[in-house]
Amino acid sequence: MLLIDLIYNISLLLSLMVFYQVVVSRNKREKVSRKVILGLLLGAVAVVGMLAPLEYGEGIIFDGRSIVLFIAGLFGGPVSAGVSALLVGAYRIWLGGAGMPVGVATIVMSAGIGVIFYYFRQRYGSLTAVQAFGAGLAVHLFMLLLFLLLPNGVGFAIVEQIWLTVLLAYPAGTAAVCLLFQDYEEQEKTRENLKWLAYYDALTTLPNRHYLAEQVDNALSLCLGSGEKGAVLLIHLDRFSRLNDARGYDVGDRLLQEVARRLKETLGQNGTLARMSGGDFFVLLNENFASDSQLEQVVTDWITRIRAELRTPVELDDLKIPVFVSIGVTFFPHDRFDTPVQVLKRSDIAMHRAKWKGGNQSIFYEQSMSVVAEQQFQIERELRVAIADNQLRLYFQSQVNTKGNVVGAETFVRWLHPERGLISPGVFIPIAEETDLIVELGEWVLHGACEILAKDSNGLIPGRLAVNISPRHFMHPGFLASVQHILQATGANPARLTFEVTESLWIHDLVDVTEKMRTLTKLGIHFSLDDFGTGYSSLTYIKHLPIHELKIDKTFVQDAPNAKDSAALVESILAVAYHMNLQVVAEGVETHEQADFLSARGDVVYQGYLFCRPEPFEQWVKQLAK
């Protein structure tokens, strides 16, 4: 009978475990609520087990409540143990009889030992099989000792009858149930951890993009029902990647944590803050409004608060880091078919527009931005095909000295689209600059120019060919190897090449830039400083770097005859070039007045529409022959 009772109670516990797993733990409840429910369920199981006890007369009964109450304390702690003990104790008191005091003491003892091992598990981790058996043995040993307190010595007779079975089978049954519950608990913890990782950012503990998308979905449903509108802000930390590069990811991570803390304190309960990736944070405002004007005013106020909170520099070790942000804002719903993906995409488009305008700005999304973004995406996709399919064309523009002789040329790239015809570089070059396409494009142009130089056995091309090198291309790890490979593959003479670089190159690794320039200069390649005077101009760079030529930006050239400031700048550049023995090329010369102004002040090479427009190689060579 004892073994049947044991099997009966274990079956009830296993049924409870399945029920708890399927119904209770899968619901979104607080941990305290779960423990109360677990206590009620375990208490109910113990009461059911007491409905068919072993009876020894005079209200003295034996059943498996000790296992159930121990499990309640072990897995639910004081809360579950207390709830179960109260429920079972009340039922035992209601049953009454001579064994009632010992029965209540057994209930308290079993739950109490369970709580003791609950804290043991909190400190040392899961119980082993031996520890679980030992815990079960302790519970039932104390239970037998309590039985000795039964009146009239009846307890001694009961203990003598059941002690062997109770001390062997019941601890084993307790251990089995304990290990099964423990295994499920570990699975539940793993599931919750995976769920947390799926919806939260480990670094800042903020919700992530997936969590925010669900919240936006709920907000969209509410707005579509009420006719109101909500807002999402995407906050981007400007120049965050530069901080990572300069001081390491540890400093960057600490900055993100501090920014997350400030944003969270600023928003409070007024919005959902989430981190996307890198230095990007989303904000979903909780309040919705009937009109765009109301919402725009509220969003503007929040942007002001956010910027004010971030204005104080973040102090990390010996650093005081100012935080500048580009913020993109979008309202929703855009239409009745709006989705969370589209909402977040619009905020991203607006944020990138803020970055494109120089950063540290806030931009509200407009429909035209999506059109531009789609066009840029299409151009990028088709440009990759164009490079592979040889849709690009080289154009040349002559460089002419003061005597009217062609002394060189600059190469340009044009895109002959099979459907849209000739596409200006102003359309696709900026897009290529944002991606590694500029590297492929630069290599294509350089290879084409070198092939033409290698085939110029008759000397039709005077002087050097100038090729524009993007800073992104120049700083690419494989740049030097690529140039050397192209020169070897084509057989071109490097002494007939000029690489045009801009002053923005200096903001990169100056040591690496200098080393590459000197290596290429040893091959015979010349360097021309393009758009001189418009960027990070420094005579120190010109003095120490192998620069052979300065190119005056066309805006100065075209304004010089009539604007004193431009005239003074041009004269200064010519004076610097003269004293440092540098050649000067003036871009954008379109009138005789501009040419005369330049020739009166120095030895200048002209480049502009006055002398030659950019032309395909065949036409340009024909013009040279004339």
C-alpha positions as a printed NumPy array, in Angstrom:
array([[  0.   ,   0.   ,   0.   ],
       [  2.846,   2.395,   0.751],
       [  4.326,   1.849,  -2.718],
       [  0.928,   2.329,  -4.357],
       [  0.509,   5.58 ,  -2.433],
       [  3.981,   6.68 ,  -3.547],
       [  3.239,   5.917,  -7.216],
       [ -0.112,   7.664,  -6.881],
       [  1.444,  10.875,  -5.537],
       [  4.292,  10.863,  -8.039],
       [  1.759,  10.47 , -10.862],
       [ -0.154,  13.453,  -9.536],
       [  3.05 ,  15.507,  -9.393],
       [  4.048,  14.596, -12.944],
       [  0.576,  15.48 , -14.19 ],
       [  0.91 ,  18.79 , -12.374],
       [  4.303,  19.436, -13.976],
       [  2.854,  18.963, -17.467],
       [ -0.139,  21.151, -16.599],
       [  2.077,  23.869, -15.137],
       [  4.368,  23.798, -18.162],
       [  1.598,  24.031, -20.736],
       [ -0.844,  26.378, -19.018],
       [  0.843,  28.47 , -16.362],
       [  4.506,  29.089, -17.12 ],
       [  3.819,  29.96 , -20.78 ],
       [  1.591,  32.86 , -19.765],
       [  3.162,  36.279, -19.332],
       [  2.978,  36.527, -15.542],
       [  5.208,  38.04 , -12.908],
       [  7.442,  35.614, -10.998],
       [  5.546,  36.167,  -7.723],
       [  2.239,  35.376,  -9.424],
       [  3.726,  32.205, -10.875],
       [  4.913,  31.103,  -7.431],
       [  1.487,  31.719,  -5.889],
       [ -0.148,  29.678,  -8.642],
       [  2.448,  26.923,  -8.232],
       [  1.755,  26.869,  -4.49 ],
       [ -1.996,  26.572,  -5.061],
       [ -1.542,  23.79 ,  -7.602],
       [  0.836,  21.822,  -5.386],
       [ -1.44 ,  22.332,  -2.407],
       [ -4.348,  20.998,  -4.447],
       [ -2.286,  17.951,  -5.46 ],
       [ -1.43 ,  17.253,  -1.813],
       [ -5.11 ,  17.533,  -0.825],
       [ -6.084,  15.122,  -3.611],
       [ -3.406,  12.736,  -2.326],
       [ -4.931,  12.959,   1.141],
       [ -8.338,  11.834,  -0.144],
       [ -7.203,   8.203,  -0.152],
       [ -4.741,   7.871,   2.757],
       [ -3.567,   4.918,   4.763],
       [ -5.652,   5.072,   7.969],
       [ -4.462,   3.861,  11.362],
       [ -7.592,   4.806,  13.296],
       [ -8.358,   7.679,  15.696],
       [ -7.797,  10.239,  12.909],
       [ -4.221,   9.081,  12.254],
       [ -3.471,   8.933,   8.501],
       [ -0.454,   8.527,   6.242],
       [ -0.12 ,   9.884,   2.681],
       [  2.394,  11.445,   0.269],
       [  1.875,  15.102,   1.186],
       [  5.466,  15.282,   2.464],
       [  6.835,  14.892,  -1.099],
       [  4.456,  17.484,  -2.503],
       [  5.181,  20.093,   0.167],
       [  8.936,  19.542,  -0.116],
       [  8.692,  20.139,  -3.88 ],
       [  6.673,  23.304,  -3.214],
       [  9.41 ,  24.698,  -0.976],
       [ 12.263,  23.483,  -3.176],
       [ 11.036,  25.048,  -6.448],
       [  8.776,  27.864,  -5.291],
       [ 10.602,  29.074,  -2.21 ],
       [  8.803,  30.603,   0.773],
       [  5.89 ,  31.893,  -1.322],
       [  4.872,  28.565,  -2.873],
       [  5.698,  26.655,   0.316],
       [  3.584,  29.014,   2.402],
       [  0.588,  28.861,   0.066],
       [  0.731,  25.06 ,  -0.164],
       [  1.234,  24.615,   3.605],
       [ -1.721,  26.89 ,   4.407],
       [ -4.02 ,  25.038,   1.998],
       [ -2.967,  21.546,   3.078],
       [ -2.786,  22.517,   6.755],
       [ -6.294,  23.923,   6.665],
       [ -7.575,  20.692,   5.158],
       [ -5.72 ,  18.581,   7.743],
       [ -7.137,  20.667,  10.594],
       [-10.601,  20.234,   9.076],
       [-10.088,  16.447,   9.073],
       [ -9.185,  16.622,  12.763],
       [ -8.474,  13.525,  14.858],
       [ -5.727,  12.566,  17.284],
       [ -3.074,  12.716,  14.573],
       [ -3.919,  16.275,  13.536],
       [ -1.107,  18.1  ,  15.454],
       [  1.546,  15.716,  14.119],
       [  0.02 ,  15.995,  10.637],
       [  0.258,  19.809,  10.717],
       [  3.83 ,  19.589,  12.052],
       [  4.699,  17.236,   9.172],
       [  3.288,  19.745,   6.708],
       [  5.33 ,  22.613,   8.153],
       [  8.467,  20.48 ,   8.421],
       [  8.291,  19.214,   4.788],
       [  7.697,  22.689,   3.389],
       [ 10.419,  24.157,   5.615],
       [ 13.08 ,  21.661,   4.517],
       [ 12.075,  22.366,   0.933],
       [ 12.668,  26.101,   1.516],
       [ 16.093,  25.39 ,   3.064],
       [ 17.123,  23.46 ,  -0.05 ],
       [ 15.58 ,  26.211,  -2.213],
       [ 18.196,  28.633,  -0.841],
       [ 20.849,  25.924,  -1.145],
       [ 20.058,  25.756,  -4.888],
       [ 20.109,  29.553,  -5.166],
       [ 23.658,  29.585,  -3.858],
       [ 25.203,  26.371,  -5.174],
       [ 23.115,  25.507,  -8.225],
       [ 21.046,  22.471,  -9.096],
       [ 20.886,  19.447,  -6.818],
       [ 22.649,  16.269,  -7.834],
       [ 20.84 ,  12.923,  -7.661],
       [ 22.636,  12.101,  -4.405],
       [ 21.738,  15.485,  -2.879],
       [ 18.116,  15.101,  -3.961],
       [ 17.958,  11.64 ,  -2.389],
       [ 19.559,  13.019,   0.771],
       [ 16.987,  15.808,   0.94 ],
       [ 14.175,  13.286,   0.553],
       [ 15.746,  11.113,   3.224],
       [ 15.931,  14.066,   5.625],
       [ 12.257,  14.919,   5.074],
       [ 11.046,  11.401,   5.713],
       [ 13.413,  10.753,   8.611],
       [ 12.003,  13.824,  10.373],
       [  8.51 ,  12.662,   9.451],
       [  9.097,   9.296,  11.165],
       [ 10.476,  11.085,  14.223],
       [  7.341,  13.217,  14.362],
       [  5.239,  10.052,  14.162],
       [  6.78 ,   9.007,  17.473],
       [  4.911,  11.93 ,  19.067],
       [  1.526,  10.376,  18.251],
       [ -0.56 ,   9.683,  21.384],
       [ -0.718,   6.351,  23.191],
       [  2.494,   5.079,  21.608],
       [  0.708,   4.272,  18.365],
       [  3.419,   6.103,  16.47 ],
       [  6.082,   3.554,  17.497],
       [  3.963,   0.763,  16.054],
       [  3.44 ,   2.664,  12.785],
       [  7.107,   3.541,  12.432],
       [  8.132,  -0.06 ,  13.079],
       [  5.76 ,  -1.091,  10.276],
       [  6.686,   1.437,   7.577],
       [ 10.181,   2.775,   8.344],
       [ 12.119,   0.652,   5.863],
       [  9.844,   1.4  ,   2.936],
       [  9.574,   5.067,   3.851],
       [ 13.34 ,   5.544,   4.186],
       [ 14.124,   3.755,   0.911],
       [ 11.26 ,   4.221,  -1.529],
       [ 10.038,   7.678,  -0.549],
       [ 13.446,   9.432,  -0.753],
       [ 13.989,   7.739,  -4.142],
       [ 10.577,   8.939,  -5.307],
       [ 11.31 ,  12.43 ,  -3.962],
       [ 14.641,  12.487,  -5.787],
       [ 13.028,  11.337,  -9.044],
       [ 10.361,  14.045,  -8.927],
       [ 12.927,  16.634,  -7.843],
       [ 15.217,  15.846, -10.79 ],
       [ 12.303,  15.9  , -13.259],
       [ 11.099,  19.281, -12.012],
       [ 14.677,  20.554, -11.953],
       [ 15.231,  19.475, -15.56 ],
       [ 12.079,  21.275, -16.636],
       [ 13.119,  24.37 , -14.663],
       [ 16.468,  24.443, -16.491],
       [ 14.687,  24.159, -19.831],
       [ 12.372,  26.992, -18.793],
       [ 15.319,  29.189, -17.788],
       [ 17.035,  28.466, -21.092],
       [ 13.856,  29.331, -22.964],
       [ 13.479,  32.59 , -21.05 ],
       [ 17.139,  33.47 , -21.613],
       [ 16.774,  32.852, -25.341],
       [ 13.628,  34.939, -25.368],
       [ 15.453,  37.737, -23.53 ],
       [ 18.331,  37.601, -25.988],
       [ 15.847,  37.71 , -28.857],
       [ 14.135,  40.839, -27.554],
       [ 16.793,  42.705, -25.571],
       [ 20.245,  44.159, -26.13 ],
       [ 22.86 ,  42.511, -23.917],
       [ 25.077,  45.616, -23.677],
       [ 22.513,  48.238, -22.628],
       [ 19.707,  45.844, -21.444],
       [ 17.348,  47.933, -23.577],
       [ 14.765,  46.319, -25.851],
       [ 16.06 ,  45.635, -29.355],
       [ 14.634,  46.181, -32.814],
       [ 12.462,  43.02 , -32.708],
       [ 10.791,  44.115, -29.486],
       [ 10.253,  47.626, -30.821],
       [  8.747,  46.267, -34.055],
       [  6.116,  44.439, -31.995],
       [  5.36 ,  47.608, -30.039],
       [  5.088,  49.618, -33.267],
       [  2.73 ,  46.961, -34.63 ],
       [  0.481,  47.394, -31.573],
       [  0.664,  51.182, -31.878],
       [ -0.234,  50.977, -35.575],
       [ -3.341,  48.94 , -34.753],
       [ -4.425,  51.48 , -32.127],
       [ -3.845,  54.44 , -34.454],
       [ -5.68 ,  52.808, -37.362],
       [ -8.637,  52.252, -35.044],
       [ -8.648,  55.727, -33.481],
       [ -7.546,  57.81 , -36.462],
       [ -4.639,  59.256, -34.449],
       [ -0.958,  59.324, -35.328],
       [  2.197,  58.242, -33.532],
       [  5.896,  58.875, -33.994],
       [  9.194,  56.976, -34.066],
       [ 12.585,  58.655, -33.677],
       [ 15.896,  57.101, -34.742],
       [ 18.819,  58.636, -32.838],
       [ 22.283,  58.092, -34.351],
       [ 25.486,  58.939, -32.486],
       [ 27.579,  60.933, -34.952],
       [ 31.174,  59.793, -35.458],
       [ 30.698,  56.877, -33.057],
       [ 32.708,  54.511, -35.264],
       [ 35.631,  56.943, -35.137],
       [ 35.639,  56.721, -31.335],
       [ 35.721,  52.917, -31.562],
       [ 38.623,  53.07 , -33.988],
       [ 40.566,  55.576, -31.891],
       [ 39.993,  54.294, -28.343],
       [ 38.685,  50.761, -28.748],
       [ 35.342,  49.039, -28.35 ],
       [ 35.485,  49.095, -24.564],
       [ 35.273,  52.898, -24.495],
       [ 32.588,  52.796, -27.181],
       [ 30.528,  50.3  , -25.172],
       [ 30.729,  52.426, -22.043],
       [ 29.63 ,  55.467, -24.027],
       [ 26.625,  53.543, -25.345],
       [ 25.673,  52.476, -21.82 ],
       [ 25.829,  56.052, -20.557],
       [ 23.842,  57.405, -23.501],
       [ 21.252,  54.648, -22.977],
       [ 20.975,  55.61 , -19.293],
       [ 20.488,  59.299, -20.101],
       [ 17.908,  58.622, -22.8  ],
       [ 16.017,  56.258, -20.501],
       [ 15.921,  58.823, -17.701],
       [ 14.808,  61.545, -20.107],
       [ 11.961,  59.529, -21.614],
       [ 10.766,  57.869, -18.417],
       [  7.366,  56.28 , -19.06 ],
       [  6.654,  58.521, -22.058],
       [  8.189,  56.275, -24.676],
       [  9.76 ,  52.933, -25.488],
       [ 13.527,  53.178, -25.91 ],
       [ 15.307,  50.465, -27.905],
       [ 18.805,  49.983, -29.27 ],
       [ 19.143,  48.835, -32.86 ],
       [ 22.881,  48.324, -33.396],
       [ 26.087,  50.329, -33.268],
       [ 25.249,  53.838, -32.116],
       [ 21.569,  53.799, -33.113],
       [ 18.632,  54.097, -30.694],
       [ 14.911,  53.992, -31.476],
       [ 12.246,  55.871, -29.535],
       [  8.543,  55.039, -29.881],
       [  6.487,  57.777, -28.222],
       [  3.631,  56.375, -26.161],
       [  1.296,  59.298, -26.77 ],
       [ -0.65 ,  59.644, -30.033],
       [ -2.281,  62.773, -31.467],
       [ -5.083,  63.639, -33.839],
       [ -3.09 ,  66.034, -36.049],
       [  0.394,  66.144, -37.561],
       [  0.953,  69.669, -36.251],
       [  0.316,  68.618, -32.641],
       [  2.551,  65.587, -33.011],
       [  5.317,  67.6  , -34.675],
       [  5.336,  70.07 , -31.783],
       [  5.522,  67.277, -29.204],
       [  8.318,  65.511, -31.121],
       [ 10.236,  68.787, -31.437],
       [  9.97 ,  69.28 , -27.677],
       [ 11.29 ,  65.758, -27.057],
       [ 14.186,  66.307, -29.461],
       [ 15.076,  69.482, -27.559],
       [ 15.028,  67.558, -24.249],
       [ 17.137,  64.737, -25.685],
       [ 19.747,  67.107, -27.08 ],
       [ 19.854,  69.01 , -23.786],
       [ 20.426,  65.771, -21.866],
       [ 23.203,  64.672, -24.222],
       [ 24.82 ,  68.097, -24.383],
       [ 26.914,  67.491, -21.253],
       [ 30.049,  65.573, -22.347],
       [ 30.353,  61.983, -21.179],
       [ 33.374,  61.498, -18.914],
       [ 35.2  ,  58.208, -19.471],
       [ 38.576,  57.876, -17.767],
       [ 40.58 ,  60.891, -18.934],
       [ 38.176,  61.65 , -21.783],
       [ 35.33 ,  64.126, -22.012],
       [ 33.354,  62.993, -25.026],
       [ 30.758,  65.357, -26.522],
       [ 27.731,  63.552, -27.907],
       [ 26.257,  64.808, -31.176],
       [ 23.305,  63.036, -32.725],
       [ 21.514,  62.876, -36.057],
       [ 17.8  ,  62.226, -35.549],
       [ 15.341,  60.9  , -38.111],
       [ 11.61 ,  61.176, -37.367],
       [  8.628,  59.535, -39.024],
       [  4.916,  59.589, -38.256],
       [  2.584,  56.628, -38.602],
       [  0.389,  55.277, -39.992],
       [  1.398,  56.447, -43.445],
       [ -1.671,  54.691, -44.864],
       [ -3.894,  51.793, -43.856],
       [ -1.34 ,  49.325, -45.272],
       [  1.524,  50.659, -43.143],
       [  3.727,  48.067, -41.411],
       [  6.356,  48.213, -38.639],
       [  9.099,  47.466, -41.18 ],
       [  8.052,  50.451, -43.283],
       [  7.823,  52.722, -40.239],
       [ 11.347,  51.875, -39.089],
       [ 12.65 ,  52.144, -42.64 ],
       [ 11.25 ,  55.676, -42.977],
       [ 12.925,  56.785, -39.739],
       [ 16.186,  55.292, -41.03 ],
       [ 15.891,  57.2  , -44.315],
       [ 15.258,  60.459, -42.429],
       [ 18.228,  59.829, -40.122],
       [ 20.567,  59.202, -43.059],
       [ 19.373,  62.444, -44.629],
       [ 20.317,  64.223, -41.378],
       [ 23.771,  62.59 , -41.528],
       [ 24.141,  63.513, -45.201],
       [ 23.456,  67.156, -44.33 ],
       [ 26.415,  67.169, -41.972],
       [ 25.074,  65.493, -38.86 ],
       [ 23.884,  66.915, -35.535],
       [ 20.52 ,  67.659, -37.155],
       [ 16.928,  66.467, -36.914],
       [ 14.991,  65.615, -40.066],
       [ 11.304,  64.752, -40.41 ],
       [ 10.591,  62.161, -43.067],
       [  9.083,  63.27 , -46.384],
       [  7.825,  61.046, -49.189],
       [ 10.44 ,  62.404, -51.604],
       [ 13.17 ,  60.878, -49.418],
       [ 11.957,  57.367, -50.199],
       [ 11.963,  58.151, -53.895],
       [ 15.567,  59.363, -53.685],
       [ 16.586,  56.353, -51.558],
       [ 15.001,  53.963, -54.058],
       [ 16.749,  55.706, -56.946],
       [ 20.093,  55.49 , -55.138],
       [ 19.557,  51.809, -54.399],
       [ 18.702,  51.19 , -58.049],
       [ 21.776,  53.082, -59.228],
       [ 24.043,  51.152, -56.851],
       [ 22.599,  47.827, -58.   ],
       [ 22.874,  48.698, -61.7  ],
       [ 26.353,  50.21 , -61.307],
       [ 27.674,  46.865, -60.078],
       [ 26.342,  45.325, -63.278],
       [ 27.708,  48.207, -65.365],
       [ 31.283,  47.666, -64.151],
       [ 31.1  ,  43.954, -64.908],
       [ 29.38 ,  44.427, -68.285],
       [ 31.769,  47.154, -69.507],
       [ 29.081,  49.835, -69.744],
       [ 31.559,  52.484, -68.569],
       [ 33.422,  54.829, -70.891],
       [ 36.597,  56.878, -70.462],
       [ 36.48 ,  60.567, -71.387],
       [ 39.46 ,  62.936, -71.631],
       [ 39.84 ,  66.693, -71.145],
       [ 42.967,  68.445, -72.354],
       [ 45.243,  70.512, -70.142],
       [ 46.741,  73.442, -72.063],
       [ 49.698,  75.709, -71.242],
       [ 49.837,  79.472, -71.787],
       [ 51.209,  78.91 , -75.31 ],
       [ 48.142,  76.918, -76.296],
       [ 49.904,  73.541, -76.338],
       [ 48.273,  70.422, -74.87 ],
       [ 50.562,  69.2  , -72.097],
       [ 48.372,  66.491, -70.553],
       [ 44.811,  65.457, -69.89 ],
       [ 42.509,  64.409, -67.088],
       [ 40.512,  61.197, -67.383],
       [ 36.833,  61.026, -66.471],
       [ 34.387,  58.156, -66.322],
       [ 30.947,  58.143, -67.905],
       [ 28.25 ,  55.497, -67.694],
       [ 26.567,  54.506, -70.951],
       [ 23.39 ,  52.907, -69.6  ],
       [ 21.716,  50.542, -72.086],
       [ 18.297,  52.138, -71.43 ],
       [ 18.893,  55.625, -69.978],
       [ 21.854,  56.567, -72.139],
       [ 24.81 ,  58.567, -70.836],
       [ 24.657,  59.086, -67.051],
       [ 26.63 ,  61.938, -65.49 ],
       [ 29.289,  61.026, -62.88 ],
       [ 27.575,  63.478, -60.532],
       [ 24.756,  60.926, -60.284],
       [ 26.673,  57.715, -59.603],
       [ 30.065,  58.773, -58.167],
       [ 28.629,  59.958, -54.787],
       [ 26.778,  56.628, -54.437],
       [ 29.913,  54.695, -55.318],
       [ 31.82 ,  56.756, -52.693],
       [ 29.505,  55.421, -49.973],
       [ 30.366,  51.799, -50.787],
       [ 33.325,  49.739, -51.945],
       [ 32.083,  50.297, -55.494],
       [ 34.404,  53.305, -55.624],
       [ 37.324,  50.87 , -55.349],
       [ 36.096,  48.797, -58.3  ],
       [ 35.325,  51.969, -60.236],
       [ 38.75 ,  53.479, -59.508],
       [ 40.52 ,  50.295, -60.586],
       [ 38.49 ,  50.216, -63.806],
       [ 39.423,  53.824, -64.665],
       [ 43.105,  53.298, -63.825],
       [ 43.256,  50.091, -65.858],
       [ 41.644,  51.818, -68.851],
       [ 44.004,  54.802, -68.663],
       [ 47.047,  52.51 , -68.4  ],
       [ 45.904,  50.446, -71.378],
       [ 45.646,  53.6  , -73.49 ],
       [ 49.102,  54.774, -72.391],
       [ 50.596,  51.351, -73.133],
       [ 49.136,  51.403, -76.672],
       [ 50.38 ,  54.932, -77.361],
       [ 53.456,  53.769, -79.257],
       [ 53.251,  56.717, -81.673],
       [ 53.296,  59.306, -78.9  ],
       [ 49.893,  60.778, -79.738],
       [ 49.165,  61.543, -76.086],
       [ 51.208,  64.493, -74.846],
       [ 52.392,  64.693, -71.244],
       [ 50.677,  62.801, -68.461],
       [ 47.231,  61.382, -67.909],
       [ 45.658,  62.452, -64.606],
       [ 43.477,  59.904, -62.796],
       [ 41.277,  60.831, -59.803],
       [ 41.876,  58.589, -56.768],
       [ 39.152,  58.556, -54.125],
       [ 40.307,  58.691, -50.471],
       [ 38.353,  55.495, -49.847],
       [ 40.169,  53.82 , -52.746],
       [ 43.568,  55.186, -51.66 ],
       [ 43.105,  53.89 , -48.09 ],
       [ 41.968,  50.447, -49.227],
       [ 44.416,  47.776, -47.953],
       [ 44.992,  46.43 , -51.462],
       [ 45.545,  49.797, -53.174],
       [ 49.314,  49.581, -53.694],
       [ 49.19 ,  45.972, -54.854],
       [ 46.349,  46.819, -57.239],
       [ 48.266,  49.731, -58.83 ],
       [ 51.398,  47.616, -59.262],
       [ 49.382,  44.761, -60.767],
       [ 47.654,  47.066, -63.268],
       [ 50.989,  48.596, -64.315],
       [ 52.518,  45.15 , -64.857],
       [ 49.46 ,  43.755, -66.657],
       [ 49.169,  46.682, -69.087],
       [ 52.849,  47.576, -69.481],
       [ 52.082,  51.269, -68.987],
       [ 54.859,  53.67 , -68.044],
       [ 54.069,  54.979, -64.523],
       [ 56.034,  58.149, -65.27 ],
       [ 53.163,  59.195, -67.53 ],
       [ 50.577,  59.006, -64.732],
       [ 49.381,  61.661, -62.314],
       [ 47.198,  60.686, -59.369],
       [ 44.816,  63.439, -58.313],
       [ 44.016,  63.295, -54.585],
       [ 42.009,  65.669, -52.408],
       [ 42.93 ,  67.29 , -49.11 ],
       [ 40.366,  65.097, -47.294],
       [ 42.954,  62.318, -47.563],
       [ 44.92 ,  63.969, -44.731],
       [ 42.245,  63.181, -42.132],
       [ 43.098,  59.486, -42.46 ],
       [ 46.267,  57.755, -41.228],
       [ 48.88 ,  60.307, -42.298],
       [ 51.791,  57.894, -41.806],
       [ 50.133,  55.307, -44.068],
       [ 49.219,  57.983, -46.639],
       [ 52.795,  59.301, -46.715],
       [ 54.288,  55.828, -47.091],
       [ 52.001,  54.938, -49.993],
       [ 52.633,  58.246, -51.773],
       [ 56.393,  57.871, -51.512],
       [ 56.255,  54.272, -52.756],
       [ 54.261,  55.35 , -55.816],
       [ 56.5  ,  58.378, -56.4  ],
       [ 59.506,  56.046, -56.599],
       [ 57.722,  54.279, -59.467],
       [ 57.501,  57.615, -61.301],
       [ 53.875,  58.532, -60.561],
       [ 53.217,  62.219, -59.839],
       [ 50.667,  63.553, -57.346],
       [ 48.314,  66.461, -57.9  ],
       [ 46.446,  68.088, -55.002],
       [ 42.913,  68.543, -56.372],
       [ 40.496,  71.315, -55.307],
       [ 43.277,  73.041, -53.395],
       [ 42.037,  75.604, -50.889],
       [ 38.591,  74.086, -50.33 ],
       [ 39.423,  71.474, -47.699],
       [ 42.008,  70.892, -44.976],
       [ 44.673,  73.099, -46.522],
       [ 48.021,  73.004, -44.775],
       [ 51.393,  74.078, -46.127],
       [ 52.955,  71.491, -43.806],
       [ 51.395,  68.691, -45.827],
       [ 52.593,  70.202, -49.09 ],
       [ 56.09 ,  70.618, -47.682],
       [ 56.509,  67.066, -46.393],
       [ 54.452,  65.047, -48.853],
       [ 55.511,  64.269, -52.436],
       [ 53.116,  66.722, -54.081],
       [ 54.071,  67.822, -57.61 ],
       [ 51.068,  69.859, -58.643],
       [ 48.284,  72.04 , -57.226],
       [ 44.883,  72.311, -58.869],
       [ 42.993,  75.526, -58.181],
       [ 39.309,  74.837, -57.623],
       [ 37.05 ,  76.138, -60.392],
       [ 34.988,  78.28 , -58.007],
       [ 38.059,  80.444, -57.284],
       [ 39.066,  80.54 , -60.975],
       [ 35.651,  81.633, -62.202],
       [ 35.217,  84.319, -59.517],
       [ 38.785,  85.636, -59.537],
       [ 38.456,  88.333, -62.278],
       [ 35.558,  90.025, -60.449],
       [ 35.848,  89.041, -56.764],
       [ 38.692,  90.422, -54.649],
       [ 38.624,  87.534, -52.155],
       [ 38.887,  84.887, -54.869],
       [ 41.56 ,  86.913, -56.664],
       [ 43.621,  87.11 , -53.464],
       [ 43.311,  83.36 , -52.892],
       [ 44.385,  82.558, -56.453],
       [ 47.371,  84.91 , -56.195],
       [ 48.373,  83.304, -52.88 ],
       [ 48.182,  79.799, -54.355],
       [ 50.276,  80.868, -57.35 ],
       [ 52.872,  82.409, -55.026],
       [ 53.066,  79.246, -52.889],
       [ 53.423,  77.086, -55.985],
       [ 56.15 ,  79.308, -57.417],
       [ 58.274,  79.262, -54.264],
       [ 57.8  ,  75.493, -53.765],
       [ 58.446,  74.726, -57.429],
       [ 55.002,  73.167, -58.002],
       [ 53.058,  73.126, -61.23 ],
       [ 49.608,  74.752, -61.131],
       [ 46.535,  73.6  , -63.042],
       [ 43.507,  75.9  , -63.056],
       [ 40.192,  74.046, -63.372],
       [ 37.018,  75.387, -64.913],
       [ 38.538,  78.002, -67.211],
       [ 35.601,  79.   , -69.419],
       [ 36.324,  82.578, -70.573],
       [ 39.27 ,  84.502, -72.021],
       [ 38.964,  86.924, -69.12 ],
       [ 39.665,  84.11 , -66.647],
       [ 42.586,  82.823, -68.721],
       [ 44.094,  86.307, -69.051],
       [ 43.756,  86.902, -65.283],
       [ 45.698,  83.708, -64.58 ],
       [ 48.405,  84.163, -67.22 ],
       [ 49.086,  87.68 , -65.949],
       [ 49.931,  86.305, -62.512],
       [ 51.933,  83.151, -63.167],
       [ 52.796,  80.13 , -65.231],
       [ 49.514,  78.2  , -65.256],
       [ 48.126,  75.172, -67.087],
       [ 44.508,  75.664, -68.126],
       [ 41.742,  73.074, -68.003],
       [ 38.206,  73.976, -68.945],
       [ 35.527,  74.379, -71.583],
       [ 37.364,  77.331, -73.145],
       [ 39.914,  74.877, -74.521],
       [ 38.282,  71.432, -74.515],
       [ 35.256,  69.611, -73.199],
       [ 35.575,  66.039, -71.883],
       [ 35.402,  63.743, -74.918],
       [ 35.684,  60.001, -75.688],
       [ 39.235,  58.928, -76.47 ],
       [ 38.752,  58.65 , -80.237],
       [ 37.291,  62.169, -80.555],
       [ 39.868,  63.619, -78.188],
       [ 42.732,  62.154, -80.234],
       [ 41.216,  63.587, -83.416],
       [ 41.13 ,  67.033, -81.784],
       [ 44.776,  66.639, -80.843],
       [ 45.657,  65.865, -84.46 ],
       [ 44.024,  69.108, -85.586]])
